[in-house]
Amino acid sequence: MPIPKPKSSEKKSDFVSRCVAEIKGEYPNNQGVAICISQWDNEKFANYEWDDCMRDQMDRGYSVLTSQKICGWIKNRNQ
Protein backbone atom coordinates (compact mmCIF):
# COMPACT_ATOMS: atom_id res chain seq x y z
CA MET A 1 0.00 0.00 0.00
CA PRO A 2 1.41 3.45 -0.88
CA ILE A 3 2.07 5.99 1.84
CA PRO A 4 -0.86 8.46 2.05
CA LYS A 5 -0.35 12.09 1.07
CA PRO A 6 -1.56 15.06 3.11
CA LYS A 7 -4.75 16.76 2.02
CA SER A 8 -4.39 20.47 1.27
CA SER A 9 -6.30 21.68 4.34
CA GLU A 10 -5.13 18.93 6.71
CA LYS A 11 -3.19 19.78 9.87
CA LYS A 12 0.01 17.89 10.57
CA SER A 13 -1.35 16.06 13.62
CA ASP A 14 -4.49 15.03 11.74
CA PHE A 15 -2.47 13.79 8.78
CA VAL A 16 -0.03 11.80 10.92
CA SER A 17 -2.90 10.15 12.80
CA ARG A 18 -4.68 9.23 9.57
CA CYS A 19 -1.51 8.08 7.88
CA VAL A 20 -0.41 5.85 10.79
CA ALA A 21 -3.88 4.29 10.90
CA GLU A 22 -3.72 3.54 7.17
CA ILE A 23 -0.27 1.89 7.26
CA LYS A 24 -0.40 0.27 10.72
CA GLY A 25 -0.53 -3.26 9.31
CA GLU A 26 2.66 -2.74 7.31
CA TYR A 27 4.97 -1.01 9.78
CA PRO A 28 5.54 -1.06 13.55
CA ASN A 29 3.94 1.98 15.23
CA ASN A 30 7.16 3.97 15.83
CA GLN A 31 8.33 3.37 12.27
CA GLY A 32 4.90 4.30 10.93
CA VAL A 33 4.95 7.58 12.82
CA ALA A 34 8.42 8.41 11.43
CA ILE A 35 7.33 7.54 7.89
CA CYS A 36 4.21 9.68 8.15
CA ILE A 37 6.08 12.66 9.59
CA SER A 38 8.64 12.37 6.78
CA GLN A 39 5.84 12.22 4.23
CA TRP A 40 4.30 15.39 5.70
CA ASP A 41 7.67 17.20 5.62
CA ASN A 42 8.43 16.07 2.06
CA GLU A 43 5.07 17.29 0.79
CA LYS A 44 5.12 20.54 2.76
CA PHE A 45 8.63 21.55 1.73
CA ALA A 46 8.56 20.28 -1.86
CA ASN A 47 7.38 23.67 -3.16
CA TYR A 48 8.84 25.87 -0.43
CA GLU A 49 9.92 29.05 -2.19
CA TRP A 50 13.30 30.51 -1.21
CA ASP A 51 11.87 33.89 -0.22
CA ASP A 52 9.15 32.26 1.88
CA CYS A 53 11.72 30.06 3.58
CA MET A 54 14.03 32.97 4.33
CA ARG A 55 11.17 35.06 5.72
CA ASP A 56 9.98 32.16 7.91
CA GLN A 57 13.47 31.53 9.29
CA MET A 58 14.11 35.21 9.94
CA ASP A 59 10.72 35.43 11.71
CA ARG A 60 11.92 32.59 13.95
CA GLY A 61 14.88 34.74 14.95
CA TYR A 62 17.64 33.15 12.87
CA SER A 63 20.36 35.26 11.30
CA VAL A 64 20.58 35.70 7.54
CA LEU A 65 23.48 33.21 7.36
CA THR A 66 21.68 30.57 9.42
CA SER A 67 18.48 31.12 7.42
CA GLN A 68 20.42 30.63 4.19
CA LYS A 69 21.88 27.38 5.51
CA ILE A 70 18.47 26.07 6.57
CA CYS A 71 16.83 27.04 3.29
CA GLY A 72 19.75 25.63 1.32
CA TRP A 73 19.41 22.31 3.14
CA ILE A 74 15.67 22.22 2.41
CA LYS A 75 16.24 23.09 -1.25
CA ASN A 76 18.95 20.44 -1.70
CA ARG A 77 16.85 17.83 0.06
CA ASN A 78 13.96 18.38 -2.35
CA GLN A 79 15.92 18.21 -5.58
MOPAC internal coordinates of N, CA, C and O (Angstrom, degrees):
PM7 1SCF
backbone

  N    0.0000 0     0.00 0     0.00 0    0    0    0
  C    1.4459 1     0.00 0     0.00 0    1    0    0
  C    1.5256 1   108.72 1     0.00 0    2    1    0
  O    1.2310 1   119.87 1   -46.86 1    3    2    1
  N    1.3426 1   117.85 1   133.14 1    3    2    1
  C    1.4696 1   119.47 1   178.61 1    5    3    2
  C    1.5286 1   111.35 1   -69.57 1    6    5    3
  O    1.2310 1   121.58 1   -23.11 1    7    6    5
  N    1.3119 1   114.59 1   156.89 1    7    6    5
  C    1.4638 1   121.03 1   177.32 1    9    7    6
  C    1.5300 1   107.42 1   -72.30 1   10    9    7
  O    1.2310 1   119.47 1   -49.14 1   11   10    9
  N    1.3321 1   118.61 1   130.86 1   11   10    9
  C    1.4706 1   120.74 1   178.80 1   13   11   10
  C    1.5254 1   111.77 1   -61.18 1   14   13   11
  O    1.2310 1   120.94 1   -22.27 1   15   14   13
  N    1.3108 1   115.81 1   157.73 1   15   14   13
  C    1.4651 1   122.04 1   175.45 1   17   15   14
  C    1.5196 1   108.79 1  -111.11 1   18   17   15
  O    1.2310 1   120.57 1   -31.73 1   19   18   17
  N    1.3389 1   116.52 1   148.27 1   19   18   17
  C    1.4677 1   119.16 1   178.61 1   21   19   18
  C    1.5254 1   111.57 1   -65.39 1   22   21   19
  O    1.2310 1   121.17 1   -35.73 1   23   22   21
  N    1.3154 1   115.38 1   144.27 1   23   22   21
  C    1.4537 1   120.84 1   172.84 1   25   23   22
  C    1.5235 1   107.60 1   -80.65 1   26   25   23
  O    1.2310 1   120.02 1   -25.17 1   27   26   25
  N    1.3132 1   117.58 1   154.83 1   27   26   25
  C    1.4627 1   120.93 1  -172.80 1   29   27   26
  C    1.5255 1   113.94 1   -58.36 1   30   29   27
  O    1.2310 1   119.73 1   143.47 1   31   30   29
  N    1.3214 1   118.12 1   -36.53 1   31   30   29
  C    1.4657 1   119.93 1  -176.76 1   33   31   30
  C    1.5278 1   112.73 1  -100.21 1   34   33   31
  O    1.2310 1   120.05 1  -172.85 1   35   34   33
  N    1.3179 1   117.50 1     7.15 1   35   34   33
  C    1.4612 1   121.85 1  -174.64 1   37   35   34
  C    1.5248 1   112.06 1   -79.25 1   38   37   35
  O    1.2310 1   120.55 1   -43.32 1   39   38   37
  N    1.3254 1   116.55 1   136.68 1   39   38   37
  C    1.4633 1   121.30 1   174.99 1   41   39   38
  C    1.5269 1   108.67 1   -78.44 1   42   41   39
  O    1.2310 1   121.25 1   -23.67 1   43   42   41
  N    1.3287 1   115.20 1   156.33 1   43   42   41
  C    1.4554 1   120.00 1  -177.91 1   45   43   42
  C    1.5238 1   112.03 1   -56.94 1   46   45   43
  O    1.2310 1   119.87 1   132.23 1   47   46   45
  N    1.3218 1   117.85 1   -47.77 1   47   46   45
  C    1.4663 1   120.51 1  -177.54 1   49   47   46
  C    1.5296 1   111.16 1   -63.35 1   50   49   47
  O    1.2310 1   120.32 1   142.13 1   51   50   49
  N    1.3319 1   116.99 1   -37.87 1   51   50   49
  C    1.4626 1   120.27 1   178.51 1   53   51   50
  C    1.5252 1   110.74 1   -67.25 1   54   53   51
  O    1.2310 1   120.85 1   137.78 1   55   54   53
  N    1.3336 1   115.97 1   -42.22 1   55   54   53
  C    1.4609 1   119.38 1   179.06 1   57   55   54
  C    1.5259 1   111.10 1   -63.30 1   58   57   55
  O    1.2310 1   120.26 1   132.13 1   59   58   57
  N    1.3301 1   117.10 1   -47.87 1   59   58   57
  C    1.4632 1   120.03 1  -177.29 1   61   59   58
  C    1.5256 1   110.13 1   -60.78 1   62   61   59
  O    1.2310 1   120.02 1   137.88 1   63   62   61
  N    1.3155 1   117.57 1   -42.12 1   63   62   61
  C    1.4683 1   120.77 1   177.88 1   65   63   62
  C    1.5264 1   111.25 1   -60.96 1   66   65   63
  O    1.2310 1   120.54 1   132.83 1   67   66   65
  N    1.3076 1   116.57 1   -47.17 1   67   66   65
  C    1.4699 1   121.35 1   179.51 1   69   67   66
  C    1.5153 1   111.32 1   -63.86 1   70   69   67
  O    1.2310 1   120.90 1   134.48 1   71   70   69
  N    1.3092 1   115.89 1   -45.52 1   71   70   69
  C    1.4575 1   121.92 1  -178.51 1   73   71   70
  C    1.5330 1   111.08 1   -61.19 1   74   73   71
  O    1.2310 1   120.26 1   131.39 1   75   74   73
  N    1.3261 1   117.10 1   -48.61 1   75   74   73
  C    1.4673 1   121.40 1  -179.58 1   77   75   74
  C    1.5253 1   109.74 1   -60.00 1   78   77   75
  O    1.2310 1   120.44 1   138.60 1   79   78   77
  N    1.3233 1   116.76 1   -41.40 1   79   78   77
  C    1.4674 1   120.24 1   179.36 1   81   79   78
  C    1.5332 1   111.24 1   -62.73 1   82   81   79
  O    1.2310 1   120.53 1   143.39 1   83   82   81
  N    1.3343 1   116.59 1   -36.61 1   83   82   81
  C    1.4564 1   120.57 1  -177.75 1   85   83   82
  C    1.5243 1   112.89 1   -74.65 1   86   85   83
  O    1.2310 1   119.79 1   151.76 1   87   86   85
  N    1.3345 1   118.01 1   -28.24 1   87   86   85
  C    1.4711 1   119.88 1  -176.47 1   89   87   86
  C    1.5219 1   112.93 1  -109.57 1   90   89   87
  O    1.2310 1   119.81 1  -172.04 1   91   90   89
  N    1.3310 1   117.97 1     7.96 1   91   90   89
  C    1.4653 1   121.29 1  -172.70 1   93   91   90
  C    1.5222 1   113.69 1   -58.81 1   94   93   91
  O    1.2310 1   119.29 1   151.12 1   95   94   93
  N    1.3013 1   118.95 1   -28.88 1   95   94   93
  C    1.4579 1   120.86 1   179.39 1   97   95   94
  C    1.5181 1   113.77 1   -76.78 1   98   97   95
  O    1.2310 1   120.28 1   165.77 1   99   98   97
  N    1.3191 1   117.06 1   -14.23 1   99   98   97
  C    1.4587 1   121.43 1  -175.86 1  101   99   98
  C    1.5245 1   114.10 1  -102.20 1  102  101   99
  O    1.2310 1   120.44 1   156.36 1  103  102  101
  N    1.3247 1   116.77 1   -23.64 1  103  102  101
  C    1.4631 1   120.98 1  -175.31 1  105  103  102
  C    1.5206 1   109.97 1  -136.51 1  106  105  103
  O    1.2310 1   119.99 1   -33.06 1  107  106  105
  N    1.3404 1   117.63 1   146.94 1  107  106  105
  C    1.4635 1   119.37 1   171.64 1  109  107  106
  C    1.5307 1   109.27 1   -59.93 1  110  109  107
  O    1.2310 1   119.95 1   -24.96 1  111  110  109
  N    1.3317 1   117.70 1   155.04 1  111  110  109
  C    1.4663 1   121.75 1  -173.47 1  113  111  110
  C    1.5262 1   113.26 1   -53.90 1  114  113  111
  O    1.2310 1   119.52 1   130.04 1  115  114  113
  N    1.3358 1   118.51 1   -49.96 1  115  114  113
  C    1.4742 1   119.81 1  -177.99 1  117  115  114
  C    1.5215 1   111.47 1   -62.07 1  118  117  115
  O    1.2310 1   120.44 1   140.44 1  119  118  117
  N    1.3253 1   116.77 1   -39.56 1  119  118  117
  C    1.4570 1   119.79 1   178.98 1  121  119  118
  C    1.5261 1   110.02 1   -68.61 1  122  121  119
  O    1.2310 1   120.37 1   141.27 1  123  122  121
  N    1.3212 1   116.90 1   -38.73 1  123  122  121
  C    1.4602 1   120.45 1   178.26 1  125  123  122
  C    1.5200 1   112.09 1   -61.95 1  126  125  123
  O    1.2310 1   120.92 1   138.59 1  127  126  125
  N    1.3287 1   115.84 1   -41.41 1  127  126  125
  C    1.4701 1   119.85 1   178.21 1  129  127  126
  C    1.5281 1   109.76 1   -62.10 1  130  129  127
  O    1.2310 1   120.23 1   134.18 1  131  130  129
  N    1.3261 1   117.17 1   -45.82 1  131  130  129
  C    1.4724 1   120.65 1   179.98 1  133  131  130
  C    1.5243 1   111.08 1   -62.31 1  134  133  131
  O    1.2310 1   120.15 1   138.05 1  135  134  133
  N    1.3084 1   117.31 1   -41.95 1  135  134  133
  C    1.4711 1   121.18 1   179.07 1  137  135  134
  C    1.5238 1   110.37 1   -62.70 1  138  137  135
  O    1.2310 1   120.48 1   136.23 1  139  138  137
  N    1.3207 1   116.68 1   -43.77 1  139  138  137
  C    1.4652 1   120.19 1  -177.63 1  141  139  138
  C    1.5237 1   112.14 1   -69.44 1  142  141  139
  O    1.2310 1   120.15 1   142.07 1  143  142  141
  N    1.3201 1   117.32 1   -37.93 1  143  142  141
  C    1.4668 1   119.96 1   175.79 1  145  143  142
  C    1.5258 1   110.14 1   -64.71 1  146  145  143
  O    1.2310 1   120.16 1   138.14 1  147  146  145
  N    1.3239 1   117.30 1   -41.86 1  147  146  145
  C    1.4674 1   120.92 1   177.28 1  149  147  146
  C    1.5248 1   111.04 1   -62.27 1  150  149  147
  O    1.2310 1   120.63 1   139.18 1  151  150  149
  N    1.3120 1   116.41 1   -40.82 1  151  150  149
  C    1.4625 1   120.29 1   178.66 1  153  151  150
  C    1.5270 1   110.36 1   -62.24 1  154  153  151
  O    1.2310 1   120.28 1   136.83 1  155  154  153
  N    1.3256 1   117.07 1   -43.17 1  155  154  153
  C    1.4689 1   121.65 1   177.46 1  157  155  154
  C    1.5314 1   109.86 1   -59.17 1  158  157  155
  O    1.2310 1   120.82 1   129.90 1  159  158  157
  N    1.3397 1   116.03 1   -50.10 1  159  158  157
  C    1.4688 1   120.58 1  -178.25 1  161  159  158
  C    1.5221 1   111.08 1   -61.66 1  162  161  159
  O    1.2310 1   120.07 1   136.56 1  163  162  161
  N    1.3212 1   117.47 1   -43.44 1  163  162  161
  C    1.4691 1   120.93 1  -179.30 1  165  163  162
  C    1.5188 1   111.06 1   -61.47 1  166  165  163
  O    1.2310 1   120.34 1   136.56 1  167  166  165
  N    1.3157 1   116.96 1   -43.44 1  167  166  165
  C    1.4638 1   120.55 1   179.75 1  169  167  166
  C    1.5272 1   111.48 1   -69.42 1  170  169  167
  O    1.2310 1   120.62 1   136.61 1  171  170  169
  N    1.3233 1   116.43 1   -43.39 1  171  170  169
  C    1.4663 1   120.84 1  -176.87 1  173  171  170
  C    1.5339 1   111.55 1   -64.58 1  174  173  171
  O    1.2310 1   120.60 1   137.97 1  175  174  173
  N    1.3231 1   116.46 1   -42.03 1  175  174  173
  C    1.4548 1   119.77 1  -174.24 1  177  175  174
  C    1.5263 1   114.28 1   -93.69 1  178  177  175
  O    1.2310 1   119.66 1   177.59 1  179  178  177
  N    1.3114 1   118.26 1    -2.41 1  179  178  177
  C    1.4617 1   121.25 1  -178.08 1  181  179  178
  C    1.5256 1   111.77 1   -59.44 1  182  181  179
  O    1.2310 1   120.25 1   143.28 1  183  182  181
  N    1.3149 1   117.12 1   -36.72 1  183  182  181
  C    1.4735 1   121.58 1  -177.78 1  185  183  182
  C    1.5189 1   111.87 1  -116.59 1  186  185  183
  O    1.2310 1   120.67 1  -148.58 1  187  186  185
  N    1.3221 1   116.33 1    31.42 1  187  186  185
  C    1.4602 1   121.65 1  -176.84 1  189  187  186
  C    1.5273 1   108.50 1   -78.09 1  190  189  187
  O    1.2310 1   120.86 1   -71.68 1  191  190  189
  N    1.3107 1   115.97 1   108.32 1  191  190  189
  C    1.4634 1   121.10 1  -178.26 1  193  191  190
  C    1.5308 1   110.69 1   -67.87 1  194  193  191
  O    1.2310 1   120.79 1   -34.53 1  195  194  193
  N    1.3168 1   116.10 1   145.47 1  195  194  193
  C    1.4626 1   122.28 1  -177.59 1  197  195  194
  C    1.5289 1   111.36 1   -55.03 1  198  197  195
  O    1.2310 1   120.47 1   130.73 1  199  198  197
  N    1.3175 1   116.70 1   -49.27 1  199  198  197
  C    1.4696 1   120.16 1  -178.10 1  201  199  198
  C    1.5284 1   111.81 1   -62.66 1  202  201  199
  O    1.2310 1   120.74 1   140.69 1  203  202  201
  N    1.3294 1   116.20 1   -39.31 1  203  202  201
  C    1.4670 1   119.67 1   177.26 1  205  203  202
  C    1.5231 1   110.54 1   -64.72 1  206  205  203
  O    1.2310 1   120.68 1   137.15 1  207  206  205
  N    1.3090 1   116.31 1   -42.85 1  207  206  205
  C    1.4606 1   121.19 1   179.04 1  209  207  206
  C    1.5243 1   110.64 1   -61.72 1  210  209  207
  O    1.2310 1   120.59 1   131.80 1  211  210  209
  N    1.3159 1   116.49 1   -48.20 1  211  210  209
  C    1.4623 1   120.23 1  -179.38 1  213  211  210
  C    1.5292 1   110.69 1   -60.41 1  214  213  211
  O    1.2310 1   120.34 1   134.91 1  215  214  213
  N    1.3139 1   116.96 1   -45.09 1  215  214  213
  C    1.4656 1   120.79 1   179.26 1  217  215  214
  C    1.5359 1   110.62 1   -61.16 1  218  217  215
  O    1.2310 1   120.58 1   135.42 1  219  218  217
  N    1.3257 1   116.50 1   -44.58 1  219  218  217
  C    1.4692 1   120.25 1   179.87 1  221  219  218
  C    1.5284 1   111.64 1   -61.81 1  222  221  219
  O    1.2310 1   120.42 1   137.75 1  223  222  221
  N    1.3242 1   116.81 1   -42.25 1  223  222  221
  C    1.4644 1   120.23 1  -178.22 1  225  223  222
  C    1.5305 1   110.64 1   -69.75 1  226  225  223
  O    1.2310 1   120.67 1   139.20 1  227  226  225
  N    1.3268 1   116.33 1   -40.80 1  227  226  225
  C    1.4610 1   120.14 1   178.23 1  229  227  226
  C    1.5359 1   110.19 1   -64.53 1  230  229  227
  O    1.2310 1   120.57 1   141.84 1  231  230  229
  N    1.3440 1   116.52 1   -38.16 1  231  230  229
  C    1.4675 1   120.51 1   177.11 1  233  231  230
  C    1.5265 1   111.24 1   -63.60 1  234  233  231
  O    1.2310 1   120.41 1   152.64 1  235  234  233
  N    1.3150 1   116.82 1   -27.36 1  235  234  233
  C    1.4726 1   121.41 1   177.99 1  237  235  234
  C    1.5259 1   111.59 1   -80.71 1  238  237  235
  O    1.2310 1   120.47 1   174.93 1  239  238  237
  N    1.3285 1   116.70 1    -5.07 1  239  238  237
  C    1.4527 1   120.43 1   175.78 1  241  239  238
  C    1.5199 1   114.99 1    98.96 1  242  241  239
  O    1.2310 1   120.08 1  -173.42 1  243  242  241
  N    1.3289 1   117.46 1     6.58 1  243  242  241
  C    1.4633 1   119.99 1   178.30 1  245  243  242
  C    1.5213 1   110.86 1   -77.95 1  246  245  243
  O    1.2310 1   121.14 1   -27.63 1  247  246  245
  N    1.3202 1   115.42 1   152.37 1  247  246  245
  C    1.4687 1   120.60 1   176.02 1  249  247  246
  C    1.5267 1   109.37 1   -71.87 1  250  249  247
  O    1.2310 1   120.76 1   -11.12 1  251  250  249
  N    1.3176 1   116.16 1   168.88 1  251  250  249
  C    1.4653 1   121.04 1   177.82 1  253  251  250
  C    1.5289 1   109.54 1   -59.37 1  254  253  251
  O    1.2310 1   119.88 1   133.82 1  255  254  253
  N    1.3245 1   117.84 1   -46.18 1  255  254  253
  C    1.4612 1   121.42 1  -178.40 1  257  255  254
  C    1.5290 1   111.54 1   -61.86 1  258  257  255
  O    1.2310 1   120.19 1   133.93 1  259  258  257
  N    1.3150 1   117.25 1   -46.07 1  259  258  257
  C    1.4660 1   120.63 1   179.14 1  261  259  258
  C    1.5226 1   110.20 1   -65.34 1  262  261  259
  O    1.2310 1   119.98 1   139.68 1  263  262  261
  N    1.3226 1   117.64 1   -40.32 1  263  262  261
  C    1.4615 1   121.31 1   177.69 1  265  263  262
  C    1.5201 1   110.92 1   -61.43 1  266  265  263
  O    1.2310 1   120.48 1   138.36 1  267  266  265
  N    1.3314 1   116.69 1   -41.64 1  267  266  265
  C    1.4658 1   120.55 1   177.87 1  269  267  266
  C    1.5237 1   110.89 1   -63.08 1  270  269  267
  O    1.2310 1   120.00 1   140.34 1  271  270  269
  N    1.3145 1   117.60 1   -39.66 1  271  270  269
  C    1.4597 1   120.73 1   178.79 1  273  271  270
  C    1.5278 1   110.80 1   -65.27 1  274  273  271
  O    1.2310 1   120.55 1   135.17 1  275  274  273
  N    1.3231 1   116.55 1   -44.83 1  275  274  273
  C    1.4663 1   120.47 1   179.71 1  277  275  274
  C    1.5279 1   110.26 1   -62.77 1  278  277  275
  O    1.2310 1   120.42 1   131.74 1  279  278  277
  N    1.3184 1   116.80 1   -48.26 1  279  278  277
  C    1.4600 1   120.38 1  -178.56 1  281  279  278
  C    1.5266 1   111.58 1   -67.23 1  282  281  279
  O    1.2310 1   120.29 1   145.58 1  283  282  281
  N    1.3030 1   117.05 1   -34.42 1  283  282  281
  C    1.4671 1   120.81 1   175.62 1  285  283  282
  C    1.5130 1   111.03 1   -64.39 1  286  285  283
  O    1.2310 1   120.26 1   138.36 1  287  286  285
  N    1.3221 1   117.10 1   -41.64 1  287  286  285
  C    1.4624 1   121.02 1   178.29 1  289  287  286
  C    1.5272 1   110.10 1   -63.20 1  290  289  287
  O    1.2310 1   120.30 1   135.83 1  291  290  289
  N    1.3283 1   117.04 1   -44.17 1  291  290  289
  C    1.4647 1   120.82 1   179.28 1  293  291  290
  C    1.5192 1   109.75 1   -62.63 1  294  293  291
  O    1.2310 1   120.08 1   134.86 1  295  294  293
  N    1.3212 1   117.46 1   -45.14 1  295  294  293
  C    1.4674 1   121.48 1  -178.96 1  297  295  294
  C    1.5341 1   110.88 1   -61.96 1  298  297  295
  O    1.2310 1   120.21 1   133.63 1  299  298  297
  N    1.3201 1   117.21 1   -46.37 1  299  298  297
  C    1.4642 1   120.91 1  -179.64 1  301  299  298
  C    1.5221 1   111.67 1   -64.90 1  302  301  299
  O    1.2310 1   120.70 1   143.71 1  303  302  301
  N    1.3080 1   116.27 1   -36.29 1  303  302  301
  C    1.4662 1   121.28 1  -179.31 1  305  303  302
  C    1.5186 1   111.34 1   -65.62 1  306  305  303
  O    1.2310 1   120.22 1   149.23 1  307  306  305
  N    1.3152 1   117.19 1   -30.77 1  307  306  305
  C    1.4614 1   121.89 1  -175.59 1  309  307  306
  C    1.5177 1   114.07 1   -96.92 1  310  309  307
  O    1.2310 1   119.84 1  -170.78 1  311  310  309
  N    1.2966 1   117.91 1     9.22 1  311  310  309
  C    1.4666 1   119.60 1   178.54 1  313  311  310
  C    1.5023 1   110.66 1   -93.29 1  314  313  311
  O    1.2310 1   120.10 1   180.00 1  315  314  313

